[in-house]
Amino acid sequence: MPKLLLSLIVFMAVITAVAVHTVPGDRGDSRRPETGPEASVDHPVHDFGTVLAGKSVQHEFVIRNTGDAPLEILSVKTG
């Protein structure tokens, strides 16, 4: 009986390990699945503080595409 119980425990451990490391839809392809474009901005907010009327201010935001497909920026809104 102890051998049967030990065998059952080992069998369940192996099945669990295989199930954890199996990804649905994985066909052995080492490439990661395409996730699409993803915009990444290190500092997404900038406060100009108090700006006098008639004065012009500007700030440059660096936007990076950290995804794996082309990123299109179709519009921009100020806050």
N, C-alpha and C positions, 0 to 999 in steps of 0.2 A: 504493500500500500504506500509506504513512503516514497518508493521509486516512481510510482505512478503520479503521485502528487508533485514531486520534484519535476518530472517530465512535463506535466501540465503547466507548472509555473514557468519553466523555461520556454515552452511553446508559446504561451501567452505573451511573454516578454519579447520574443522575436517578432511575433505578429504586431504587437504594439509599436516596436521600433520601425518596422517596415511601413506601417500605416502613417506614422508621424513624418517620415521622410519622403512619402509619395505625394506629388503635387498633381491635382486633377488636371487632365489634359497634357501632362508631361509625356512627350514621346522620345525622351532622350536628347532633345535638342538643347544645346548648351546656351543658345541665345536667350536673353530675357525677353519677355513679351513686350510688345510696343504699348506704351502708355499714353502717347500723344504729347502735345506741347505742354509746357509748364513754365509760367512766368515766375521769376525769382527776383526780388528786389531787396538788397541788403538793408537800406534805410527807406522805407516806404512813406515816411512822413517828414516834412520839413516845415518848421515854424519860422516865418520871416520876422516875427515880432511886430513892432509898430512901424508902419511904413507911412511916410508923409504923402499927402495928396500930390499927385503929379510925378512922383518918383517911380522909377522902373526898377523892379527886382527880378532876379532870375535864379533858378536852381536846376541843376542837372541830376536827373534820376537815372541810374544805370539799371537797365532791365536785361536780365539774362534768360535765355531759354535753356532750362535745365532738363527739359523733356527730350524725347527722341523723335519728334516730328517738327516740321516748320511751325513757328509761332507767328501769327498775324495779329498786329495791334490795329483794330479797325476804328476805334474812337478813344478819346481821352476826355475826362471831365475834371474840372478843378473843384476844390471843395470850399 
